[in-house]
Amino acid sequence: MQEIEVKYRLLHTTAEGVALSLASHGVRLSAPVRQDDQAYAQPGWDYGQSKVGVAFARLRTQGNRHLFTVKTPLANEMACLEHETIVADREQMHQAVVQMGFQPTVRIVKTRRTGQAADGIAVCVDEVEHAGLFLELETVTGAGEPGEAAQERLDAFARSFGLALERVTDTYDSLVRRALTPA
C-alpha cells in the first residue's frame, strides 16, 4: 500500500478558522494533540539530494504512545511506501535505529488536529513549530495506482474548501530544517 499526501501552507487564517471552514464541508476535527517526531536518514543521504527511492525513518511520541515509521518515497516525497508499528520504549528504539546506521536529522514538534472526509481521506491541520500552519490530506492506494493521480484528486478536494492555500512539496523535516538553518 502507498500513503499519498498533499500538503499546503495555510495563509491568512488560524487553526480555528480552518476548523470552521472544514466543519462547513462536513469535516470535524479532533481535539489538538502534540506530536514529537525525530526524523532519520540513511547514511550518505543529505538535504538537497532526492528522497525518491531512499528509506527514511521516524520516531513519533504522542502522549504515552511511541510509533516507529519507515517511509520510502516512490514517485515523489509525498507518495510513499510506508510501514509503521507501535514501540514500547522510545529511547531504546532511537538507539536501535542509530545502530542500524540511520542518522538523526531534524526534530519536528507539532500540534495536530485530525478528521475524516469522504472516500477515506484523512485531514490534518498541523501547527508546526518553526514552520507554520499547514493542511495535509492523505489517502491510501494500491501499489498499482500512480501517486500523482491520487495527488491530483486530493488537490482538487483541498481547493474545494475555499481556504487560502500554498501547496508545498517538501516534507515537514525539510521545512523545519530550512526554517532553522541560518541563511
N, C-alpha and C positions, 0 to 999 in steps of 0.2 A: 504494500500500500504506500501511496505517496501522500505526504501532507503538503497541500498547496496553500500559499498565503498571498495576500496583497496587504500592503501597509501604507498608511497615509499620515503625514503630519497634519494635525488639525489646526486651522488658522482662525483667529478672531473669535475664539469661544473658550468655554471652560468645560471641565468634565461633567458638571451638572447640566450645562447647555446641551452637550452631546447626548446625555442620558435622556433628556426631554425629547430631543429630536428622534432618537431611536425608538422611544416609547410610542411616539405618534405613528410609527411604522410597525408597531407590534412587537418590538424587541425590548424586553425588560432585562435590565442589568442587575447582577448580583450586588451585594454589599462589597465595598472595596476590600481587597486583601493585599498584603505586602509579599512580594516575591524577591528573593535574594539569589541571584544567579552568578555562578562562576563559569566563565567560558574557557574552553581549552582548544588548542590547535595541535595538529600533528607536527612532529619535528620537521623543520625545513620549510614550513609554510609561514608566510608573513603577510601583514596587511599590505594591500596593493596588488597581491597576486590573486588570480582567480580562485574562487572557492568551489567551482564545479568539479565534481569527482573526488573531492577531499573530505574525509570524515572529520567532523568536529564533535566535541563532547560538551555537555553542560551539566552542572550540578546545581539543582534548584532547591531552596528551602522555602516552604510556605507553611507558616505556623510550626507545628512539630513534625511535619512531613518532609522527607527528602526524596527528590526524584532525579534519577540519572537518565540522561538522554544522549543518544548519538544520532547525528543527522549527517547525511551526505547529499549536498545539492546535486541535482540531476541536470535540469535544463537551465536553471539559474538559482540564485541564492534563496529564493522563496518557494522552490519546488523541490522537496527533499524526500529521500527515503529515510524513514525515522524508526528508531527502536527506543523504547522507554520502559523503565521499571522503577519501583519504589526501593529505596535502600534504607537500612536501619541506622547507619552511622555516617554522617556527612564527612567527618574528618578522616575516617578510615577509607571511605570511597575516594576522597581527594588524594590521599596518599597512593591508593591503588592506581588511579588514573595517571598520576605523575610517574609512578614506577613503570607503567606501560609505555612511557615515552611522550605522552601529551604534555604540552606546555600551557600553564595558566596564562590567559591573555588579559581579559577585562572582567571586572565585576560589574554586573548590571543590577541595579535595585529599582524596583518599580512598584507602583500601586496599580492593581489591575481589577477591573470590573468585567464580568463576562455575561454573555447572553447567548440565546439560540435563535436563529432566524429560520425562515423556510428552507426546505431542501437540505437540512442538516448543516447549515452554515454557522460556524461558531463566530461570535462577535466579541472582540476585546477592546476595551478602552483603557489605555495604559498611560499613566503619568510616570515617565522615565526620568530618574534623577540625571541631571546634566544634559538631557537631550530634548525634553519637552513632552507634549501631549500627542498621543497617536491613536488612530483607529486601525485595528487589524481584523481582517476577515480570513477565516480558514475553512478549508474543506478537505475531505479525504477522497482520493480517487484510486482506481485500479492502476496497476503498473502500466497498462497499455494506453491509457489516456494521456495525451500531451499536456504537460503542466501549463503551457502558455494558453491553451484553450480554456482551461479551468480558470486561470487568472483573468482572462478577458470577461468571463461570466461574473466573477467576483467584482471586478472593476465596475461593470455596469450596475451591479447591485449597490455598491458603495456610493456611486454617484446619484442613485435614486433618493438618498436621504436628504439631499439639498444642503449638505454641510460644505463649508469652505475647506477643501482638501488639497494637499500637495502630495502626490504619490511619491514614495521613496522606494528604492530598490535595495538599500543597504539593510542589513540585519542590525538589531539593537547593539551588539558588541561593536560594530564598526561605527555606528552613530555616537555611542558614548566615547569610544576611543578618540574620535575626531574632536569631540567637544572638550576632552581633557588634554589633548596634545597642543602645546603652545605652537603658534604659527611661526 
